[in-house]
Amino acid sequence: HEMPDIPFRKLRVRALRLVDGEVYKPGDSIGMLYDIHNEDGELEDLMVSITISDLDVRRTSRRFDLKAGQARREVIDAELPYDAPAGWYDVRFTLSNAEGFRRVLYRELYVE
């Protein structure tokens, strides 16, 4: 069997970080900076989301297309709940499209 050509192998994540570091307070706004580059082919209906499952936080971007050679650098924001308990949390960054392809990366943040 031949592996299908999955577009995300051509999509490079050049940067992914929390804009204000990794320590936050309950109720703070968090910003996740991402910088992606499409190295080949057209990718349609891409969408970015950040999720902190333990705090029931989810934020999703509008859909967008990236042609070969194009890049996208943007910050996606979300709000931490005012009642967030202190501790470390995984922030899941998901890049996906309507065809069901997914790329998932994680960063950590600490709530004081």
C-alpha positions in Angstrom: 0.0 0.0 0.0 1.2 3.5 -0.9 0.8 6.2 1.7 -1.4 9.0 0.6 0.3 12.4 0.2 -0.8 14.1 3.4 -0.7 17.9 3.0 0.4 18.6 6.6 3.8 17.0 5.8 4.3 20.1 3.7 3.1 22.5 6.3 5.9 23.6 8.6 5.2 25.2 12.0 8.0 27.7 12.3 6.9 29.1 15.7 4.4 28.3 18.4 4.5 30.0 21.8 2.5 31.7 24.4 2.9 35.4 23.9 3.2 36.4 27.6 5.3 33.4 28.8 3.9 30.5 30.7 2.6 31.9 34.0 -0.9 33.4 34.2 -3.6 34.3 36.8 -7.3 33.2 36.7 -9.2 35.5 34.3 -6.2 36.4 32.2 -6.3 36.5 28.5 -3.7 34.2 26.8 -2.4 34.6 23.3 -0.8 31.8 21.3 1.4 33.0 18.5 1.8 30.6 15.6 3.8 30.9 12.4 3.1 28.3 9.7 4.5 28.0 6.2 3.1 25.9 3.4 6.0 24.5 1.5 4.1 22.8 -1.4 0.6 22.6 -2.9 -2.5 24.4 -1.9 -4.1 23.8 1.5 -7.7 24.8 1.8 -10.1 25.4 4.7 -7.4 25.4 7.3 -8.5 26.2 10.9 -6.5 26.8 14.0 -7.8 26.1 17.5 -6.4 26.2 21.0 -7.9 24.1 23.8 -7.3 23.7 27.5 -9.5 20.7 28.2 -9.1 20.8 32.0 -10.4 24.3 32.1 -13.1 23.9 29.4 -11.3 26.6 27.2 -11.6 26.5 23.4 -11.0 29.1 20.8 -11.1 28.5 17.0 -10.0 30.7 14.1 -11.9 31.4 10.9 -11.0 29.0 8.0 -8.3 30.1 5.6 -6.3 28.9 2.6 -2.6 28.7 2.1 -1.1 28.5 -1.4 2.4 27.0 -2.0 5.0 29.3 -0.5 2.6 31.3 1.6 2.9 31.7 5.4 0.6 32.8 8.1 1.7 34.4 11.4 -1.0 35.3 13.9 -2.1 35.3 17.5 -5.2 33.4 18.6 -6.5 34.6 22.0 -8.6 32.9 24.7 -9.7 33.7 28.2 -8.8 31.7 31.3 -11.8 31.2 33.7 -11.9 33.4 36.8 -12.2 30.2 38.9 -9.3 28.4 37.3 -7.5 26.4 40.1 -3.7 26.9 40.4 -1.6 24.4 38.5 0.0 23.3 35.2 -2.2 22.9 32.2 -1.6 21.5 28.7 -2.6 24.0 25.9 -3.4 22.0 22.7 -2.8 23.7 19.4 -4.6 22.1 16.5 -4.2 22.9 12.8 -6.8 21.1 10.7 -8.9 21.3 7.6 -12.2 20.2 6.2 -10.6 17.0 4.7 -9.9 15.7 8.2 -6.2 16.3 8.3 -4.8 17.3 11.7 -1.5 18.5 13.2 -1.5 18.8 17.0 1.2 20.4 19.2 1.3 21.2 22.9 2.6 23.9 25.2 2.2 24.3 28.9 1.0 27.1 31.1 0.8 27.6 34.8 -2.1 29.3 36.6 -1.0 31.0 39.9 
